[in-house]
Amino acid sequence: MVPRILSVQTGKVVPLGPDAVDSAIVKRARDGQIAVGRLGLEGDEQADLEAHGGTYKSVYGYGIDHYPDWASRFPQLTFTNGAMGENLSIAAMTESDICVGDVHAIGSALLQVCQPRQPCFKLDLLHNEHLSNRMIRTFQSGWYYRVVQPGALSAGDTVTLHARPNPDFPFPRLVEIVYRKRGAPADLVRMTNMEGLAPQWRERAKSWLK
């Protein structure tokens, strides 16, 4: 099955939860062509620019093939496209199908896989359940893209592998290193100058090697 964008979501900053925390994790589906700039999708906002957004968190993709597992663990919740706060709900692609630095052609844009999500309390507030802990335990992180080539995309677009600079470094290996805060020395050495990897993880790998 060819990976495909099932839906595209963007969000505005709104109060979330009983303490009215500013967040844009609530995403709404968008129709038609959506412009993709260097900092993300047109109309998508972030509340905490220190933790979200920026060049290496421009667009968040999530494999909807994980949703049945989420639904079985949290039957009281409804998991539909955008439930994880993702911009791109992607069918037939999960973390196990990609490598660090993969460049995906989606519509007229080129997007590079550069790091996993580190879930925060806002995911829990969104669903009023402790989903963030389970995301960490299962490594079902989704992935952040860096925009290599701006363009436009829409629901229904295929996700085509344009380049794979690190075919021997599967993305789940990076997720495990990030979540467990440790890794094999050889992997950490690779990460220090890995093409496509977000700079913060190159620097973190250097610190873990000391």
N, C-alpha and C positions, 0 to 999 in steps of 0.2 A: 504494500500500500504506500502510495506517495504521500509524504508529509504535507500537510496543508493547514493554512490558517482558517480555523472555524469561525473565529470572531475577533474583532479588534475593539479594545476598550481604552477609554481615557477617563480621568477623574479630576475633579476640582477639590480644592481644600475646603473641608467642612468639619464641624465639631463631631467627634466620635466618642461614644461611650458615656458613662455617667459623669465623668469629669470633663467632658467636652474638649478632648484633646484634638488639636488640629491635625488632620490627616487627609490624604487624597487616596487612601487605599480602596475606597468605594469607587468602583469603575462602572461605567455605563457603555453599552455596546454602541459602536458608531457604524453608520452605513456609508457606502461609497469610498472613494479614494481619500486616504488620510496622509497628509504630508509628513515626511520623516526628516527632521533636521538633525544637526550634530548633537543636540541635547535631548532628542526624543520626538515623540509624536505631537503633532499640532493639537493643542487643547488639553494636553496632559500636564498636571501640576504636581508639585511636591511641597510638603509642609516643612520638613526638616532637611535643609539642603546639605547639612553635614553628614547625614546618614543615607540620604536618598538623592537620586538624580546625579547630574554631572556626566562627563564624557564616558565614564566606564560603568554607568548605570542608566544608560539612555533609554533602553527599552527592555522590559521584562517579559520573557517568554516562559510558558508553562505547558507541560505535556498533559493534555486532558485524559490520557490513558490512565493516569493516576487516580482520577476522580472516583471510579468504582471502589478502590481500596479505601479512600477517605470516607466514602459513604458507608462502607461496612463497619468502619471504626466509630463513626459518629452518625448513626442512623437518624438522630433527631435533627440533623442539619440537611440542607439542600445544597448540593454542589453542582452549580451550573457554570458556564463560561464566565470567567472573571472572578470566581469565588476566592481565588488566592490573591486577588489584587493584580493579576497579570494584565499586561497590555495585549499580548498575543496568546490566544488559546489555540494550541497546536495539536492536531491529531496525528497519530502514527509517528511520534517522536518523543522520546524521553531522554533523560541524562545518559542512559546507556548507549544511545545512538550517536552521541557527539563526542568530539575531542576538544581539548582546550585550544582556542584560537581558530576554530572552524569559522569560515566565512560563508554565510547563507545569503543567497539571492532571493529576495522576497519582493514581488512587484518590481519596481525600478530601483530599489534600494539594496545596498550591500551591508549586512550586519555581521559583526564578529562576536562570537561567544568569548567572554573575557573573565567571568567570575560567577560563582553561585550566590544565591540569595542567603543572607543571614537573617532569619526571621526575627522580628521583634514583637513586643507586646501588642502592637496595633493589629496584628493578625488575630490574636486572641480576642481583642476587643471587638473586632469585626464580627466574629461568630459567637462571642461569649463562651468560648471553650478554649482549652489549652492546645491549640493546633501547632504552635511554634515548637513545642517540645517534641511532638511527633515528627514534624518535618525534619528536625535534626536527627532523630533516632533512625528514620527511614532513608535519609539522604535524598528525599524527594524535593529537592531544593528549587527546581527551575533554574533558569540561567539569565544573567544580564548580558545584553548586547552593547557593544560600541558601534556607533554608526560610521562605517568606512566610506560609504557613498550615500549622500542624501538622495531622497527620491519620494516615492509614494507607494502605499500598499493598501490592501483591502481584504476583507473576508473573502475566502475562496482562493486566494493566491497560494501557489505551491511554495514549499521551502526547498530550495535546490542547493546542494553543496557546491560552492564556487571555488573554495580553496581549503586545504587541510594541512597547515604547516607543522602540526604535531601529531601525526597519526599514531605514534606510540605512547601518547599520554591521554588516555580516555578521561572524559570529564568526571566520572564518578570517583576517580582517584583524587582529583583536586577537591571534590566535595568532602571526601573523607579527611583529607589533610586539613582543610579549613575548619571543619566541625570538631575534629579531635585535637586540633592545634599541635599536631606533630606529623612527621612523615619520615620515610626512609631517606637517609642522607643523599643517596643518588637522585631521588626525586626532588629534594629541596635544592640541590645544585642545579638541576635542570630548570627549576622555576626561577632562579635568580636572573636568567636572561631569556626566558621563554617568550617567543613571539606571540603576541595577542593577549597574553596574560595581563590583567590589570596591575599597574605599578605597585599598588599597596601590597599585593601578594608576592611580588618579586622582592620587595624590601623585607616583608615578614619572613620569607624563606631565608634571607641572609641573616636575620636576627636569630632564627631557630638553629642555624648552623654554628653559631658562636658557642 
